[in-house]
Amino acid sequence: MGKAKASLGMIERRARHLPRLAGAGLAALALGAGGILPARAEETVTAAAIATLGAVKYQPGFAHLDYVNALAPKGGEISEWLPGGFDNFNPFTIEGRGAALASIPLETMLTGTADTVGEAYCLLCESLEYPPSKDWVIFTLRPGITFSDGSPLTIDDVLFSFEQMRDKGLSSFRAVVAQQIKGAEVLDDRRIKFTFTADAPRRDIIQLAGGFPVFSKAQFAREGIDLEKPSQIPLIGTGPYMFDSAKDGRSVVWRRNPDYWGRALPINIGRNNFDRLRVEYYGDYQAAFEGFKAGSYTFRNESSSLIWATQYDFPALTKGQVVKAELHDGDVASAQAFAINLRREKFSDIRVREALGLMFNFEWSNDSLFYGLYTRVNSIWENSDLAATGTPGPDELALLEPLKADLPEGVLTDPAVMAPTSGARQLDRANMRKAAALLDAAGWEVGADGMRRNAKGELLSIDFLNDSQTFDRVINPFVENLRALGVDAKMSRVDDAQYEARKRNHDFDLITTHFAQDLIPGAGLQQYFGSDSVGDVFNAAGIANPAVDALIRKVEEAQTHEDLLPRVHALDRVLRALRFWVPQWYKDSYTVAYYDMYEHPAEIPPYSLGEMDFWWYNAEKAAKLKAEGAF
């Protein structure tokens, strides 16, 4: 059972934090034979793609991405669900809640693929030019690009969009931009130049500049759109989808633009196949499942192990009208966890945080609640070679020893912190004794009433903020275990609007969240773990540690995989030792169910399920299902 949120694929990620390319920390090295063309007597490099390590996979002249069906038909609708509702169409503000897929109309200069790591390809740009020093980059805009309203995209729109994100993006994003991009200037009607600050890490700097979503300057002026404020007007963009309709904050539909300028680009062949993308909102998880059974929406990425194991026996499934499948997920795990709010004084002592972690019994939960479907998360980079293991080796020690004044105890000598192992019973007595000793040592002693208080007489109270009905059965046993320890623990169930507001204002003790990182981490690390982002929504735990900041910088500067590994290992080791989280679980597969009118490539690419990206609609199967009354 993952957090009860429906996954809408990688399409939405660019709206949630740094643009996908920058958040991935995609770096730029030489492209190798066939990937670049020298320009101006080798003074600069001109290319249509850029890679972190070695050569890009797709060289000039490629026909289409390897994982797509180039002959996939266009048509039909795919529909999914999300919890709660939405109240506006601006995905870039922390005020209110933006509609699902509200960023899908927007494109960027560079884009990635679902089968590569650290590679970026020209989308809006025709080419990029940069010197070996990467002190600047010039993007040349493709000719003939239009917004969905038919108006032409201009280089002024690109500059305007950068300035909007620089000045009105999330605070942590603005901080990264200020540190790394000195400025941007229009050179002519098709070229824009980004100049980088002298001390900015150069590894993924070009991808940062190429990752800004491009808005219509004319629409912002005409509609009075403020990027920092909620908007009832959907953004227009140059992308393959445009706004179609919405109803009462409970459903939203995006339709394919038949005049999309980029439909014939090799990187787009076999993609964007559905005529409509629809998202339905539900008040709770069970109601959403009932809606799927009734055919109210047609694709479900199942997050509940209970439902997956016990409730997929409804008529549409037994009749063969619904497909139930497990598809491999090769990406780094999402690092799902209970985040502990370090901004609160009661959590300032690391012994208190360690004690909390000891009282969550994953083994019992996995056996009793999850039907054995999950594996414990231990690392920020779980399910990858970036996860720290054992004691630090020489390369890690060389990075860590200069930072020892700010390191948690044991980082230099002990094995990487692992989540505690518990027994078969819900309350593990051995772990409770360890937790009790830690709280005693931290000054939280048990009184006559069995509850723990500090020297000031303050009760040790823990409140789990939760907006998911299906998570009750996970949190309640954790609460019971903590209360047995003498902690005044409780769960506060709130609606999704309250949850979002309190999360953004850091008004919580513990919440379930994700610390998801990429296989080539870069500038996005600052948003999740950097001291400058402690006031931002993405740094959920409120981490502010000089050693972490220094290691983030080292990771950003890594130029090869061999350099990257020990740096990420060291950072992972320190983060885990801070015990700012109670790690939860993951699985290396997508558990999906869908009405049997959708098809996908025989082999799903490793880094995306891609149901709204490269799956397609079978009209004959759909007609058969409709004739049978399946939906």
Rosetta blueprint (number, residue, H / E / L):
1 M L
2 G L
3 K L
4 A L
5 K L
6 A L
7 S L
8 L L
9 G L
10 M H
11 I H
12 E H
13 R H
14 R H
15 A H
16 R L
17 H L
18 L L
19 P L
20 R H
21 L H
22 A H
23 G H
24 A L
25 G L
26 L L
27 A L
28 A L
29 L E
30 A L
31 L L
32 G L
33 A L
34 G L
35 G L
36 I E
37 L E
38 P E
39 A E
40 R L
41 A L
42 E L
43 E L
44 T E
45 V E
46 T E
47 A E
48 A L
49 A E
50 I E
51 A E
52 T L
53 L L
54 G L
55 A L
56 V L
57 K L
58 Y L
59 Q L
60 P L
61 G L
62 F L
63 A L
64 H L
65 L L
66 D L
67 Y L
68 V L
69 N L
70 A L
71 L L
72 A L
73 P L
74 K L
75 G L
76 G L
77 E E
78 I E
79 S E
80 E E
81 W E
82 L E
83 P E
84 G L
85 G L
86 F L
87 D L
88 N E
89 F L
90 N L
91 P L
92 F L
93 T L
94 I L
95 E L
96 G L
97 R L
98 G E
99 A L
100 A L
101 L L
102 A L
103 S L
104 I L
105 P L
106 L L
107 E L
108 T L
109 M L
110 L E
111 T E
112 G L
113 T L
114 A L
115 D L
116 T L
117 V L
118 G L
119 E E
120 A E
121 Y E
122 C E
123 L L
124 L L
125 C E
126 E E
127 S E
128 L E
129 E E
130 Y E
131 P L
132 P L
133 S L
134 K L
135 D L
136 W E
137 V E
138 I E
139 F E
140 T E
141 L E
142 R L
143 P L
144 G L
145 I L
146 T E
147 F L
148 S L
149 D L
150 G L
151 S L
152 P E
153 L L
154 T L
155 I H
156 D H
157 D H
158 V H
159 L H
160 F H
161 S H
162 F H
163 E H
164 Q H
165 M H
166 R H
167 D H
168 K H
169 G L
170 L L
171 S H
172 S H
173 F H
174 R H
175 A H
176 V H
177 V H
178 A H
179 Q H
180 Q H
181 I E
182 K E
183 G E
184 A E
185 E E
186 V E
187 L L
188 D L
189 D L
190 R L
191 R E
192 I E
193 K E
194 F E
195 T E
196 F E
197 T L
198 A L
199 D L
200 A L
201 P L
202 R L
203 R L
204 D L
205 I H
206 I H
207 Q H
208 L H
209 A H
210 G L
211 G L
212 F L
213 P L
214 V L
215 F L
216 S L
217 K H
218 A H
219 Q H
220 F H
221 A H
222 R H
223 E H
224 G L
225 I L
226 D L
227 L L
228 E L
229 K L
230 P L
231 S L
232 Q L
233 I L
234 P L
235 L L
236 I L
237 G L
238 T L
239 G L
240 P L
241 Y E
242 M E
243 F E
244 D E
245 S E
246 A E
247 K E
248 D L
249 G L
250 R L
251 S E
252 V E
253 V E
254 W E
255 R E
256 R E
257 N L
258 P L
259 D L
260 Y L
261 W L
262 G L
263 R L
264 A L
265 L L
266 P H
267 I H
268 N H
269 I L
270 G L
271 R L
272 N L
273 N L
274 F L
275 D L
276 R E
277 L E
278 R E
279 V E
280 E E
281 Y E
282 Y E
283 G L
284 D L
285 Y H
286 Q H
287 A H
288 A H
289 F H
290 E H
291 G H
292 F H
293 K H
294 A L
295 G L
296 S L
297 Y L
298 T L
299 F E
300 R E
301 N E
302 E L
303 S L
304 S L
305 S H
306 L H
307 I H
308 W H
309 A H
310 T H
311 Q L
312 Y L
313 D L
314 F L
315 P H
316 A H
317 L H
318 T H
319 K L
320 G L
321 Q L
322 V E
323 V E
324 K E
325 A E
326 E E
327 L E
328 H E
329 D L
330 G L
331 D L
332 V L
333 A L
334 S L
335 A L
336 Q E
337 A E
338 F E
339 A E
340 I E
341 N L
342 L L
343 R L
344 R L
345 E H
346 K H
347 F H
348 S L
349 D L
350 I H
351 R H
352 V H
353 R H
354 E H
355 A H
356 L H
357 G H
358 L H
359 M L
360 F L
361 N L
362 F H
363 E H
364 W H
365 S H
366 N H
367 D H
368 S H
369 L L
370 F L
371 Y L
372 G L
373 L L
374 Y L
375 T E
376 R E
377 V L
378 N L
379 S L
380 I L
381 W L
382 E L
383 N L
384 S L
385 D L
386 L L
387 A L
388 A L
389 T L
390 G L
391 T L
392 P L
393 G L
394 P H
395 D H
396 E H
397 L H
398 A H
399 L H
400 L H
401 E H
402 P H
403 L H
404 K H
405 A H
406 D H
407 L L
408 P L
409 E L
410 G L
411 V L
412 L L
413 T L
414 D L
415 P L
416 A L
417 V L
418 M L
419 A L
420 P L
421 T L
422 S L
423 G L
424 A L
425 R L
426 Q L
427 L L
428 D L
429 R H
430 A H
431 N H
432 M H
433 R H
434 K H
435 A H
436 A H
437 A H
438 L H
439 L H
440 D H
441 A H
442 A L
443 G L
444 W L
445 E E
446 V E
447 G L
448 A L
449 D L
450 G L
451 M L
452 R E
453 R E
454 N L
455 A L
456 K L
457 G L
458 E L
459 L E
460 L L
461 S E
462 I E
463 D E
464 F E
465 L E
466 N E
467 D L
468 S L
469 Q H
470 T H
471 F H
472 D H
473 R H
474 V H
475 I H
476 N H
477 P H
478 F H
479 V H
480 E H
481 N H
482 L H
483 R H
484 A H
485 L L
486 G L
487 V L
488 D E
489 A E
490 K E
491 M E
492 S E
493 R E
494 V L
495 D L
496 D H
497 A H
498 Q H
499 Y H
500 E H
501 A H
502 R H
503 K H
504 R H
505 N L
506 H L
507 D L
508 F L
509 D L
510 L E
511 I E
512 T E
513 T E
514 H E
515 F L
516 A L
517 Q L
518 D L
519 L L
520 I L
521 P L
522 G L
523 A L
524 G H
525 L H
526 Q H
527 Q H
528 Y H
529 F H
530 G L
531 S H
532 D H
533 S H
534 V L
535 G L
536 D L
537 V L
538 F L
539 N L
540 A L
541 A L
542 G L
543 I L
544 A L
545 N L
546 P H
547 A H
548 V H
549 D H
550 A H
551 L H
552 I H
553 R H
554 K H
555 V H
556 E H
557 E H
558 A L
559 Q L
560 T L
561 H H
562 E H
563 D H
564 L H
565 L H
566 P H
567 R H
568 V H
569 H H
570 A H
571 L H
572 D H
573 R H
574 V H
575 L H
576 R H
577 A H
578 L H
579 R L
580 F L
581 W E
582 V E
583 P E
584 Q L
585 W E
586 Y E
587 K L
588 D L
589 S E
590 Y E
591 T E
592 V E
593 A E
594 Y E
595 Y E
596 D L
597 M L
598 Y E
599 E E
600 H L
601 P L
602 A L
603 E L
604 I L
605 P L
606 P L
607 Y L
608 S L
609 L L
610 G L
611 E L
612 M L
613 D L
614 F L
615 W L
616 W E
617 Y E
618 N L
619 A H
620 E H
621 K H
622 A H
623 A H
624 K H
625 L H
626 K H
627 A H
628 E L
629 G L
630 A L
631 F L
